[in-house]
Amino acid sequence: MVCPMACRFSRRHVRVPHAGGLNGRERCPEPTNPTATGLGSDMHVDVSGDSLAGVVTLGHNPLFFNSDQGRAFIVNGDGTVSLYTGLLPLTTSVSTATLPPLTSGAVAAGAGNNGGIYIANSGTNDVSFIPITTNAVTQVMPVGLNPVMVAGGGNSAKIYVVNRGDNTVTVISTIDNTFQKTIPVGSSPVWAVMSSDGEAVFVVNQGDGTLSFIDTTLDREICGSGASIVPCTFCLLR
């Protein structure tokens, strides 16, 4: 792993170790497992002092980082998910959940109000579920074509899966992980985030330069290129 030399934050720099030790630079800390050659890692920065708090060894080719309820989860390119206590990067042990062999193309993940983790499998058009009580996949749910993002939050009993391949969002209940609805959005949606109160989901549509606004009570797009209502001006990104 090649670590950046520094990270700019509020006009100050956080000194981050650099791999290779070139030109007098420090080497990255050794991974917690010295035999884990070629594994990826993530770095935690203590923003109170703008200092490096710890380096955590992950799976191969980590792609996506997220955290919820104190648990960090990282989607790796080798078909695994790394999980650990995010607030304790130096003392926590890292667990590895292996995704089912019939799933592929895991690219992102989100958490529901049930504490569970939902992983978008872009290659097999489904979502893998890891409950808060274990570090293993217990369920796989079909969604739309080419899922690329999962949006959820502590104030909503649903998660929203962004399907780039068919321009939709799949709604799944976090109570029993059942399918609720498919919502059409704009062209080539690539990202989504839920509001802190759980009342809205915002979807970035890369294909037509718009932002879709989904009302989570109605579960329909009320603003955006695919809405039956005239698109709001703030939704037009181009």
C-alpha positions as MATLAB code, in Angstrom:
seq = 'MVCPMACRFSRRHVRVPHAGGLNGRERCPEPTNPTATGLGSDMHVDVSGDSLAGVVTLGHNPLFFNSDQGRAFIVNGDGTVSLYTGLLPLTTSVSTATLPPLTSGAVAAGAGNNGGIYIANSGTNDVSFIPITTNAVTQVMPVGLNPVMVAGGGNSAKIYVVNRGDNTVTVISTIDNTFQKTIPVGSSPVWAVMSSDGEAVFVVNQGDGTLSFIDTTLDREICGSGASIVPCTFCLLR';
ca = [
       0.000    0.000    0.000;
       1.307    3.451   -0.876;
       0.297    5.957    1.766;
      -0.079    9.635    0.817;
       2.571   11.857    2.356;
       0.097   14.221    3.932;
      -3.568   15.053    4.158;
      -4.716   18.667    4.230;
      -7.211   19.444    6.991;
      -8.152   22.921    8.165;
      -4.912   24.368    6.759;
      -2.819   21.860    8.689;
      -1.140   18.645    7.574;
      -1.470   15.190    9.030;
       1.809   13.332    8.711;
       1.060    9.922    7.228;
       3.774    7.255    6.926;
       4.926    6.565    3.386;
       5.630    3.123    1.973;
       9.140    2.359    0.822;
      11.082    4.662    3.123;
      12.327    6.752    0.202;
      14.046   10.107    0.816;
      13.981    9.623    4.554;
      10.222    9.068    4.714;
       8.865    6.638    7.276;
       7.578    3.250    6.252;
       3.933    2.294    6.679;
       3.334    0.362    9.910;
       3.588   -3.381    9.477;
       0.193   -5.106    9.114;
      -1.198   -6.832   12.181;
      -0.735  -10.136   10.356;
       2.858  -10.228    9.077;
       2.035  -13.026    6.639;
      -0.765  -11.013    5.021;
       1.346   -9.993    2.043;
      -0.546   -7.977   -0.534;
      -3.512   -7.159    1.685;
      -5.008   -3.687    1.709;
      -5.481   -1.446    4.714;
      -7.227    1.675    5.926;
      -5.947    4.500    8.096;
      -7.741    6.279   10.931;
      -7.000    9.939   11.590;
      -7.661   11.433   15.032;
      -9.200   14.777   14.042;
      -8.866   16.162   17.570;
      -5.120   16.235   17.124;
      -4.854   15.692   13.379;
      -2.678   12.636   13.894;
      -2.589    9.083   12.641;
      -4.573    6.919   15.068;
      -4.011    3.522   13.505;
      -3.711    1.338   10.427;
      -6.015   -1.658   10.014;
      -5.201   -4.590    7.738;
      -8.075   -5.545    5.415;
      -8.682   -7.942    2.535;
      -7.246   -7.671   -0.952;
      -8.094   -4.565   -2.990;
     -10.454   -2.756   -0.566;
     -13.080   -0.837   -2.525;
     -15.518    0.805   -0.134;
     -15.553    1.952    3.513;
     -18.538    2.720    5.722;
     -19.455    2.548    9.406;
     -22.571    2.373   11.546;
     -23.250    1.993   15.271;
     -19.524    1.831   15.958;
     -18.899   -1.002   13.505;
     -16.701   -0.330   10.477;
     -17.239   -2.422    7.353;
     -15.112   -2.502    4.227;
     -15.976   -4.192    0.935;
     -12.893   -5.883   -0.519;
     -12.239   -6.895   -4.102;
     -11.578  -10.510   -3.139;
     -15.210  -11.292   -2.289;
     -14.944  -10.545    1.413;
     -16.053   -7.862    3.866;
     -13.787   -6.738    6.719;
     -15.551   -5.779    9.969;
     -14.206   -4.273   13.177;
     -14.989   -1.792   15.952;
     -14.363    1.495   14.198;
     -13.595    3.524   17.324;
     -10.770    1.207   18.390;
      -8.537    0.754   15.325;
      -5.443   -0.186   17.343;
      -6.995   -2.667   19.783;
      -9.841   -4.241   17.835;
      -9.667   -7.555   16.008;
     -10.766   -7.652   12.374;
     -13.367  -10.211   11.335;
     -13.784  -11.343    7.749;
     -17.117  -12.264    6.196;
     -16.879  -14.223    2.968;
     -19.596  -13.418    0.463;
     -21.517  -16.388   -0.985;
     -19.824  -17.956   -4.035;
     -22.913  -17.384   -6.189;
     -22.622  -13.623   -5.703;
     -20.082  -11.392   -7.445;
     -19.083   -7.799   -8.047;
     -19.523   -6.424   -4.521;
     -18.904   -2.677   -4.807;
     -20.592   -0.857   -1.904;
     -22.512   -1.350    1.322;
     -24.883    0.430    3.660;
     -26.430   -0.165    7.074;
     -30.050   -0.354    8.155;
     -31.698    0.685   11.409;
     -31.491   -2.982   12.450;
     -27.697   -2.688   12.580;
     -27.348   -5.065    9.669;
     -25.066   -4.488    6.702;
     -26.324   -4.711    3.124;
     -23.734   -5.299    0.381;
     -24.528   -4.422   -3.233;
     -23.379   -7.201   -5.581;
     -23.194   -5.512   -8.957;
     -22.306   -8.646  -10.894;
     -25.219  -10.835   -9.746;
     -27.921   -8.196   -9.193;
     -28.501   -8.910   -5.525;
     -27.727   -7.747   -1.983;
     -25.988   -9.781    0.714;
     -27.095   -9.265    4.329;
     -24.875   -9.464    7.428;
     -26.886   -9.059   10.665;
     -25.530   -7.214   13.688;
     -25.470  -10.451   15.696;
     -22.872  -12.161   13.507;
     -20.105  -11.497   11.035;
     -21.425  -13.781    8.320;
     -23.853  -13.455    5.415;
     -27.220  -14.967    6.332;
     -29.377  -13.886    3.407;
     -29.164  -12.790   -0.241;
     -31.967  -10.718   -1.789;
     -32.523  -10.005   -5.513;
     -32.693   -6.365   -6.576;
     -32.489   -4.481   -9.882;
     -29.832   -4.555  -12.579;
     -26.265   -3.619  -11.617;
     -26.716   -2.392   -8.004;
     -23.975    0.079   -7.056;
     -24.986    1.710   -3.748;
     -27.100    1.147   -0.621;
     -28.620    4.004    1.391;
     -30.088    3.552    4.860;
     -30.139    5.097    8.313;
     -31.116    4.771   11.933;
     -34.438    6.579   11.482;
     -35.833    4.460    8.676;
     -37.074    0.858    8.600;
     -36.073    0.559    4.942;
     -32.934    0.532    2.827;
     -32.701    1.829   -0.736;
     -30.554    0.031   -3.315;
     -29.399    2.050   -6.333;
     -29.552    0.030   -9.561;
     -27.459    1.688  -12.232;
     -28.295   -0.824  -14.954;
     -32.055   -0.223  -15.098;
     -32.348    3.302  -13.616;
     -34.261    2.234  -10.517;
     -34.046    2.085   -6.740;
     -35.127   -1.084   -4.928;
     -36.774   -0.598   -1.518;
     -36.254   -3.342    1.093;
     -37.774   -3.509    4.576;
     -35.191   -3.833    7.347;
     -37.805   -5.489    9.567;
     -37.853   -8.754    7.615;
     -35.696   -8.000    4.535;
     -38.654   -8.269    2.169;
     -38.987   -6.440   -1.141;
     -41.235   -3.373   -0.912;
     -41.106   -1.442   -4.167;
     -39.138   -0.456   -7.265;
     -38.806    3.306   -7.828;
     -37.821    4.705  -11.264;
     -35.197    7.474  -11.104;
     -32.937    9.275  -13.588;
     -30.393    7.874  -16.011;
     -27.441    5.824  -14.697;
     -27.839    6.455  -10.946;
     -24.525    5.940   -9.147;
     -24.881    7.164   -5.554;
     -27.465    7.801   -2.863;
     -27.661    9.099    0.676;
     -30.498    9.136    3.208;
     -31.298   12.260    5.203;
     -30.551   12.077    8.936;
     -34.267   12.041    9.784;
     -34.885    9.162    7.374;
     -37.564   11.066    5.479;
     -35.726   11.440    2.174;
     -33.226    9.716   -0.085;
     -31.169   11.692   -2.607;
     -29.944    9.834   -5.698;
     -27.225   11.127   -8.029;
     -28.059   10.332  -11.676;
     -24.822   10.431  -13.632;
     -26.407    9.824  -17.038;
     -28.633   12.912  -17.191;
     -26.985   15.190  -14.616;
     -29.880   15.244  -12.156;
     -30.546   14.575   -8.500;
     -33.612   12.503   -7.636;
     -35.443   13.232   -4.388;
     -37.337   10.234   -2.960;
     -39.983   10.724   -0.291;
     -39.531    7.668    1.962;
     -43.088    7.879    3.290;
     -44.589    7.676   -0.192;
     -41.643    5.739   -1.646;
     -41.783    7.683   -4.867;
     -39.561   10.173   -6.644;
     -41.136   13.581   -6.167;
     -38.318   15.552   -7.734;
     -35.998   14.595  -10.571;
     -35.930   13.629  -14.226;
     -38.178   10.593  -13.743;
     -40.770   12.237  -11.500;
     -44.357   12.756  -12.547;
     -44.142   16.170  -10.874;
     -42.230   18.887  -12.736;
     -38.568   18.589  -11.652;
     -37.451   21.099   -9.037;
     -34.720   23.463  -10.102;
     -32.325   22.307   -7.374;
     -32.441   18.792   -8.795;
     -30.910   19.810  -12.097;
     -27.157   19.474  -11.754;
     -26.044   20.366  -15.259;
];
